[in-house]
């Protein structure tokens, strides 16, 4: 598979192109805070960000439509194979086919056919960001009265 802007002259040829990217609003992200297991002086803050990327996958051939269709079907069925589902699960990616059919997009140009078939797929995924910080045990407040300063320390 090549990016849509890369060049190659051998067929059948498969290319992909990102058609949209949706980043869920920061206000809808999930945030958690909890004490670190075994260390009550440390807080673990975790944020989950959700994304959706849609890709158009297209396959070309100059000889016949069936070559392009076979290449597309191999990739189409790759996402349903058990070994490949575990790959997606490992990286927290959920592939979703936009349409459950492969579309013929062939064109007749310069007195010849360029056979093209393709489909769109959306990938839903979540990034997890974790950060550890120490808990606050004391707060120090400095009060100023003219030329006189007073320090006050409060335990939390």
Secondary structure, DSSP 4 states (H G I P E B T S, - for coil): -EETTS---SSSEEEEEEEEEEE--GGGSEEEEEEETTEEEEEEEEEEEEEEEEEEEEEEESS-HHHHHHHHHHHHHHTTSHHHHHHHHHTTEEEEESSSSPEE--EEETTEEEEEEEEEEEEEEEEEEEEEEEPP-EEEEEEEETTEEEEEEEE-
